Amino acid sequence: MQWQTHDISNQVADLQDYNIFTSDAVLMTSLAQYQADWYQNTLTESGLELGSSAVLEAAALANTHLPELHTHDRQGKRIDRVNFHPSWHQLLGILRKQGLHASPWSQPRMGAHVARAAGYFMQSQVESGSLCPSTMTFASIPVLQNEAALFAELKDKLYSLEHDPRDLPIAQKKSILIGMGMTEKQGGSDVRTNTTMAVALGAEGRGQGYALTGHKWFFSAPMCDAHLVLAKTEIGLSCFFVPRWRPDGSKNSVLVQRLKDKLGNKSNSSSEVEFQDAYGVMVGNEGRGIPTIIEMANLTRLDCVIGSAGLMRQALVQAIHHARHRTAFGKKLADQPLMRNVLADLALESEAATRLMLHLAAALDAPDDALQRAWKRIMTPAAKFWICKRALEFTGECMEVWGGNGYVETGPMARLYREAPVNSIWEGSGNVMCLDVLRAMERDPEGLQLLLQLWSSSASEQVRQIVVELQKDLAPTEFREMNARRITQKLVLTAQAFLMAEYAEEDIGLAFVQSRADAECGRVYGSLHGQATSALLDRIISRSFIY
Ligand SMILES: Cc1cc2nc3c(=O)[nH]c(=O)nc-3n(C[C@H](O)[C@H](O)[C@H](O)COP(=O)(O)OP(=O)(O)OC[C@H]3O[C@@H](n4cnc5c(N)ncnc54)[C@H](O)[C@@H]3O)c2cc1C
């Protein structure tokens, strides 16, 4: 009996067993610019591992077999434990062995933050959920380093390169992960409304034990070994190190109420918790909880930028791969003039996002330099606003390159698309980032001037013109707050134009600057015109994914 109804053709094979690093010319050639080329060999090995079919399969499995909450054991005792598919631990193990949770702190050297950003950018192309606890651990370390006694206990376990998934007191673990808990039901952006209370168990103040009572409405990665949590004392909002287990070996009363049923970021468990006299140690000074935890938030915001740039890069690579192999109307999609315009425009956007995130990471490598501090303090929230938002439209456009196959769950595009919004929301949503940019510029006017001077020194006449336009928007007016998005958008586009003109290949940089400064270029990808010759479009596309 012959059941076959048709031959299968023109379906594109999965993109797998490719090197995520060596196929990315922008990333590879940027390392030397930031004195991070010593990391090249590690990234080459990691790029091969991350692009392997085995790791890509693990990423898909971790997002199909979702975390499960078990509040009680068989006998009815509270355990508040989340069980994961083994693939989740495999992914955390890969992040950990490369030191992406700690390396610039454990092995500081020139280019360390750029090296780590490059590794993180590659990992984010494979799976996003597992980045969350790694980021929070990374960002908690500078805060914990300020607490000598506590840090002495934690240091080796924080820096360890071995993932230890066991649910045990910290003293018994080889390595630990740290999360953060700020957001409550009545307000996330406005943490001043927090109601969770902390009462001293004995002596009061920094380094002392407290009992916390209250809740957190969003509390990601509750299986972390501890969280940095905001709670109020009589003096004000303070920061506490709240472990899963108390020092006496009993389980701390951090009660996981339920897991969030999320749009994306499925592999990562995000929970709601209640604290019932939960044990915590005060970190930082009493009443200074917000400045203490903001140091952590500034780093998590940079990781949102890196993560979104990574999502864009992976969506681009998948779109180019598909277009190179799928035929429509007698030609490969990648050979159709209009599709080439779409792909090249996407590639320009992705390159600008990659260059900006690397530049921001490099700013962390030079904390004593006033210009680099301005990149960090003013441009990190600006980039968090812009790049995380661009990722939404960008992943949707790349999905469309796949046509109907992009919309179904049997390929990678649906997950990339669902993954995109979260970076824009958590760690400070869009408006909050723009207001933070205004605040940062007001607090550091000299830093802003240094940025403007740098951008004005561009060899590109067009970039210098963009800076002149930007300065008109920076003049103080009564509408400043209302215009915060407009100002932030211009700041980022100016920074990206400067970086593209300075570091990209000349005609590619020019294509970015011209198209982003040109009001006639449309608001959707694929609207390059005039300056973009067919040969240039080809070169942008072929150079952006070398495979
Ligand atoms: C998947 C996920 C995981 C999370 N994990 C954690 C976690 O582990 N720990 C944690 O502490 N939090 C976590 N969060 C919470 C997240 O950080 C908050 O949702 C976010 O900061 C926004 O706070 P909110 O939800 O209370 O919204 P709101 O503060 O109510 O803000 C709503 C909207 O209003 C805007 N807005 C706020 N103030 C202003 C203003 N003055 N002017 C103009 N617009 C304004 C915001 O930009 C936002 O768009 C998580 C969130 C998600 C989605």
The ligand as an SDF file (V2000), in Angstrom:
LIG
                    3D

 53 58  0  0  0  0  0  0  0  0999 V2000
    8.9530   37.5460   34.7630 C   0  0  0  0  0  0  0  0  0  0  0  0
    9.1970   38.5740   35.8100 C   0  0  0  0  0  0  0  0  0  0  0  0
   10.0850   38.2960   36.8340 C   0  0  0  0  0  0  0  0  0  0  0  0
   10.3440   39.2250   37.8170 C   0  0  0  0  0  0  0  0  0  0  0  0
   11.2200   38.9210   38.8250 N   0  0  0  0  0  0  0  0  0  0  0  0
   11.4280   39.8040   39.8230 C   0  0  0  0  0  0  0  0  0  0  0  0
   12.3200   39.5000   40.9070 C   0  0  0  0  0  0  0  0  0  0  0  0
   12.9520   38.4520   40.9350 O   0  0  0  0  0  0  0  0  0  0  0  0
   12.4630   40.3900   41.8830 N   0  0  0  0  0  0  0  0  0  0  0  0
   11.7990   41.5820   41.8840 C   0  0  0  0  0  0  0  0  0  0  0  0
   11.9790   42.3540   42.8140 O   0  0  0  0  0  0  0  0  0  0  0  0
   10.9520   41.9010   40.8840 N   0  0  0  0  0  0  0  0  0  0  0  0
   10.7660   41.0500   39.8510 C   0  0  0  0  0  0  0  0  0  0  0  0
    9.9120   41.3720   38.8210 N   0  0  0  0  0  0  0  0  0  0  0  0
    9.1300   42.5850   38.9200 C   0  0  0  0  0  0  0  0  0  0  0  0
    9.5290   43.6920   37.9770 C   0  0  0  0  0  0  0  0  0  0  0  0
   10.7920   44.1930   38.3090 O   0  0  0  0  0  0  0  0  0  0  0  0
    8.4120   44.7370   38.0410 C   0  0  0  0  0  0  0  0  0  0  0  0
    7.2650   44.1480   37.4500 O   0  0  0  0  0  0  0  0  0  0  0  0
    8.7740   46.0150   37.3330 C   0  0  0  0  0  0  0  0  0  0  0  0
    9.8070   46.6700   38.0190 O   0  0  0  0  0  0  0  0  0  0  0  0
    7.5760   46.9670   37.2150 C   0  0  0  0  0  0  0  0  0  0  0  0
    6.9220   47.1280   38.4270 O   0  0  0  0  0  0  0  0  0  0  0  0
    5.3360   46.8720   38.5410 P   0  0  0  0  0  0  0  0  0  0  0  0
    5.0250   45.5610   37.9240 O   0  0  0  0  0  0  0  0  0  0  0  0
    4.9120   47.0720   39.9440 O   0  0  0  0  0  0  0  0  0  0  0  0
    4.6830   47.9770   37.6350 O   0  0  0  0  0  0  0  0  0  0  0  0
    4.4010   49.5080   38.0250 P   0  0  0  0  0  0  0  0  0  0  0  0
    5.4600   50.0020   38.9310 O   0  0  0  0  0  0  0  0  0  0  0  0
    2.9940   49.6250   38.4660 O   0  0  0  0  0  0  0  0  0  0  0  0
    4.5770   50.2070   36.6040 O   0  0  0  0  0  0  0  0  0  0  0  0
    3.5940   50.0380   35.5690 C   0  0  0  0  0  0  0  0  0  0  0  0
    3.9870   50.9160   34.3870 C   0  0  0  0  0  0  0  0  0  0  0  0
    4.0130   52.2700   34.7880 O   0  0  0  0  0  0  0  0  0  0  0  0
    5.2360   52.8780   34.4080 C   0  0  0  0  0  0  0  0  0  0  0  0
    5.5680   53.9020   35.4240 N   0  0  0  0  0  0  0  0  0  0  0  0
    5.8850   53.7100   36.7190 C   0  0  0  0  0  0  0  0  0  0  0  0
    6.1700   54.8950   37.2940 N   0  0  0  0  0  0  0  0  0  0  0  0
    6.0200   55.8520   36.3490 C   0  0  0  0  0  0  0  0  0  0  0  0
    6.1680   57.2780   36.3240 C   0  0  0  0  0  0  0  0  0  0  0  0
    6.5620   57.9450   37.4000 N   0  0  0  0  0  0  0  0  0  0  0  0
    5.9280   57.9220   35.1650 N   0  0  0  0  0  0  0  0  0  0  0  0
    5.5590   57.2540   34.0510 C   0  0  0  0  0  0  0  0  0  0  0  0
    5.4050   55.9200   34.0140 N   0  0  0  0  0  0  0  0  0  0  0  0
    5.6360   55.2180   35.1480 C   0  0  0  0  0  0  0  0  0  0  0  0
    6.2560   51.7490   34.3500 C   0  0  0  0  0  0  0  0  0  0  0  0
    7.3180   52.0670   33.4500 O   0  0  0  0  0  0  0  0  0  0  0  0
    5.3880   50.6010   33.8420 C   0  0  0  0  0  0  0  0  0  0  0  0
    5.3390   50.6500   32.4380 O   0  0  0  0  0  0  0  0  0  0  0  0
    9.6750   40.4770   37.7940 C   0  0  0  0  0  0  0  0  0  0  0  0
    8.7860   40.7580   36.7610 C   0  0  0  0  0  0  0  0  0  0  0  0
    8.5570   39.8410   35.7690 C   0  0  0  0  0  0  0  0  0  0  0  0
    7.5980   40.1690   34.6630 C   0  0  0  0  0  0  0  0  0  0  0  0
  1  2  1  0
  2  3  1  0
  2 52  2  0
  3  4  2  0
  4  5  1  0
  4 50  1  0
  5  6  2  0
  6  7  1  0
  6 13  1  0
  7  8  2  0
  7  9  1  0
  9 10  1  0
 10 11  2  0
 10 12  1  0
 12 13  2  0
 13 14  1  0
 14 15  1  0
 14 50  1  0
 15 16  1  0
 16 17  1  0
 16 18  1  0
 18 19  1  0
 18 20  1  0
 20 21  1  0
 20 22  1  0
 22 23  1  0
 23 24  1  0
 24 25  2  0
 24 26  1  0
 24 27  1  0
 27 28  1  0
 28 29  2  0
 28 30  1  0
 28 31  1  0
 31 32  1  0
 32 33  1  0
 33 34  1  0
 33 48  1  0
 34 35  1  0
 35 36  1  0
 35 46  1  0
 36 37  1  0
 36 45  1  0
 37 38  2  0
 38 39  1  0
 39 40  1  0
 39 45  2  0
 40 41  1  0
 40 42  2  0
 42 43  1  0
 43 44  2  0
 44 45  1  0
 46 47  1  0
 46 48  1  0
 48 49  1  0
 50 51  2  0
 51 52  1  0
 52 53  1  0
M  END
$$$$
